[in-house]
Amino acid sequence: MKRLACLLVLGWLGASGVGRGQELPPDSGATPQTSAPQPAAADPMRPSEQVPVLDPTAPAETDITLGLRTQVRAGIGFSGPLGAMGSVQIIHGLSTDVREDGTRVKAVCGVPMPHCAQGFLLRADAGSGGGRLSLGLGAWAKVDTDDFKGNAGVALRLAVAHTWGDPIGQPAGLTYLGPELDLSVLRINLTLGVLFRVRGDGGSSALFSWGLGFGL
């Protein structure tokens, strides 16, 4: 009876141990399983281990240089009423040099405002039929791209013109005042304007001024 009681006690203790989640001891005859090595996780705190990825859609780097510049340009042409003439133009103001992905633009802004360094444009013309002095604003650029290579510019001037010698369509000794617009592309310059007589007798009280020139 004692032996039977001991067996019952031992059986009860084994069943209660398994019920409480205790694992049975490993079988000494079984072959242990070796786990495969796992790769080490990347440390986010060590950026030197990260491989950089280039984004093909990222914008190209742009190099911009700013400065102050005075540009002097000369030209020849023919205009009414001044006839055959030579000209000198001065643009003073903010200059920019922009380079981006094979494209380069060099420009001068001659405008009396802070963003253009209080610039200005001054032009003088002398011809067989008279002379002209004008002051205004304008901009000039040299462009080098795949689609366009050359110069381009625009100017708005207030001009004072005086006729002498042999002017076109007007007598000598007249003084005119009025606005003129210049457009230039690839060294070709076109001038259009309206001048009003402010001094002298005879001739037209107002006339249409025009000109075609070539930049040197």
C-alpha positions in Angstrom: 0.0 0.0 0.0 2.8 2.4 0.8 4.4 1.7 -2.6 1.1 2.4 -4.4 0.6 5.7 -2.5 4.1 6.9 -3.5 3.4 6.1 -7.2 0.1 8.1 -7.0 1.8 11.1 -5.4 4.6 11.1 -8.1 2.0 10.9 -10.9 0.0 13.8 -9.4 3.1 16.0 -9.1 4.1 15.3 -12.7 0.7 16.1 -14.1 0.4 19.3 -12.1 3.9 20.5 -13.3 2.9 20.0 -17.0 -0.3 21.9 -16.4 1.6 24.9 -15.0 3.6 25.2 -18.3 6.8 23.5 -17.2 8.7 21.9 -20.1 10.0 18.4 -20.0 13.8 18.1 -20.0 15.3 17.6 -23.5 16.0 14.2 -24.7 19.7 13.5 -24.4 19.6 11.3 -27.5 18.1 13.9 -29.8 20.3 15.9 -32.2 20.3 19.6 -31.4 19.1 21.9 -34.2 21.5 24.7 -35.2 19.7 28.0 -36.3 20.9 29.7 -39.5 22.8 32.9 -39.0 20.7 36.1 -39.5 22.2 39.2 -41.2 22.9 42.1 -39.0 20.3 44.9 -39.1 21.5 48.3 -40.4 22.1 50.9 -37.8 20.1 54.0 -38.6 22.5 56.0 -36.4 25.5 55.3 -38.6 24.8 57.0 -42.0 28.2 56.0 -43.3 26.9 52.5 -43.8 24.0 53.7 -45.9 24.3 53.4 -49.7 23.5 56.7 -51.4 20.8 56.6 -54.1 20.9 59.2 -56.9 17.6 60.6 -58.0 17.5 61.1 -61.8 14.6 63.6 -61.5 16.6 65.9 -59.2 17.0 69.5 -60.6 20.4 70.4 -62.2 22.7 72.6 -60.1 22.6 76.3 -61.0 25.5 78.6 -60.6 24.6 82.4 -60.4 27.1 85.2 -60.2 26.0 88.8 -59.5 27.9 92.0 -59.8 27.9 95.6 -61.0 28.8 96.3 -64.6 29.0 99.1 -67.1 28.7 97.9 -70.7 29.6 100.0 -73.7 28.3 99.1 -77.2 28.8 100.7 -80.5 26.9 100.4 -83.8 26.1 101.8 -87.2 22.9 102.2 -89.0 20.4 104.3 -90.9 17.4 106.1 -89.5 14.9 108.8 -90.2 15.3 111.7 -90.0 19.1 111.4 -89.0 20.2 109.4 -92.1 23.4 107.3 -92.0 24.7 107.4 -88.4 26.9 105.9 -85.8 25.9 105.2 -82.2 27.3 104.6 -78.8 25.2 103.0 -76.0 26.1 102.7 -72.3 24.2 100.4 -69.9 25.0 100.6 -66.2 23.5 98.3 -63.6 23.3 94.9 -62.1 25.0 92.1 -64.1 24.2 88.4 -63.8 26.0 85.3 -65.0 23.8 82.1 -64.9 25.1 78.6 -65.7 22.9 75.5 -65.6 23.3 72.2 -67.4 25.2 73.5 -70.4 23.2 76.7 -70.6 24.8 80.1 -69.9 23.2 83.6 -69.8 25.1 86.8 -69.2 22.9 89.9 -68.7 23.0 93.5 -67.7 19.9 95.2 -66.2 19.9 99.0 -66.6 16.8 100.0 -64.7 16.5 102.7 -62.0 15.3 100.4 -59.2 17.1 98.8 -56.2 17.0 95.3 -57.8 19.0 96.5 -60.8 21.4 98.6 -58.7 19.7 101.9 -59.8 21.0 101.4 -63.3 20.4 103.4 -66.4 20.8 103.5 -70.2 22.5 106.3 -72.1 22.7 106.5 -75.9 24.2 109.1 -78.3 23.8 109.1 -82.2 25.3 111.3 -84.8 24.5 111.1 -88.5 24.5 113.0 -91.8 21.1 114.6 -91.0 21.3 115.3 -87.3 22.2 114.0 -83.8 20.3 112.5 -81.0 20.9 112.1 -77.2 18.6 109.8 -75.1 18.3 108.5 -71.6 16.2 105.6 -70.4 16.1 102.0 -69.2 16.9 98.7 -70.8 18.5 95.3 -70.5 20.9 93.3 -72.6 21.7 89.6 -72.6 24.1 87.1 -74.2 22.5 83.7 -74.4 24.2 80.4 -75.1 21.8 77.4 -75.3 21.1 74.5 -77.6 18.2 76.4 -79.2 19.6 80.0 -79.4 23.1 81.5 -79.4 23.5 85.2 -79.6 22.6 88.6 -78.1 19.2 90.1 -77.3 18.2 93.4 -75.8 15.4 95.9 -75.2 15.4 99.6 -74.3 12.9 102.4 -73.7 14.4 105.8 -74.1 13.4 109.5 -74.0 15.2 111.1 -77.0 16.1 114.6 -77.9 17.0 114.9 -81.6 18.3 117.9 -83.6 18.5 118.0 -87.3 21.4 119.4 -89.3 23.1 118.9 -92.7 20.7 116.9 -94.9 18.0 115.2 -92.8 15.5 112.9 -94.3 12.1 114.6 -94.9 12.8 117.5 -92.6 14.7 120.9 -92.8 17.8 121.5 -90.7 17.7 123.4 -87.4 14.7 121.6 -85.8 14.6 120.0 -82.3 12.4 117.1 -81.5 11.5 115.3 -78.2 9.8 111.9 -77.7 9.9 108.3 -76.7 11.6 105.6 -78.6 11.7 101.8 -78.3 14.7 99.6 -79.2 14.7 95.9 -79.9 17.8 94.0 -80.8 18.4 90.3 -81.7 21.7 88.8 -83.1 23.3 92.3 -83.4 20.4 93.6 -85.5 18.7 96.7 -83.9 15.3 98.1 -84.7 14.2 101.5 -83.4 10.6 102.8 -83.4 9.3 106.0 -81.9 7.3 109.3 -82.1 9.0 112.7 -81.9 7.4 116.0 -81.3 8.9 119.3 -82.4 9.8 121.5 -79.5 12.0 124.1 -81.3 12.4 125.5 -84.8 10.2 126.6 -87.6 8.9 124.5 -90.5 8.9 120.8 -90.9 6.5 118.4 -89.2 5.1 119.2 -85.7 5.3 115.4 -85.0 7.0 112.7 -86.9 7.5 108.9 -86.8 11.1 108.0 -86.1 12.6 104.7 -87.2 16.0 103.1 -87.5 17.8 99.9 -88.5 21.2 99.3 -87.1 24.0 96.8 -86.7 25.9 96.3 -83.4 29.6 96.1 -83.6 
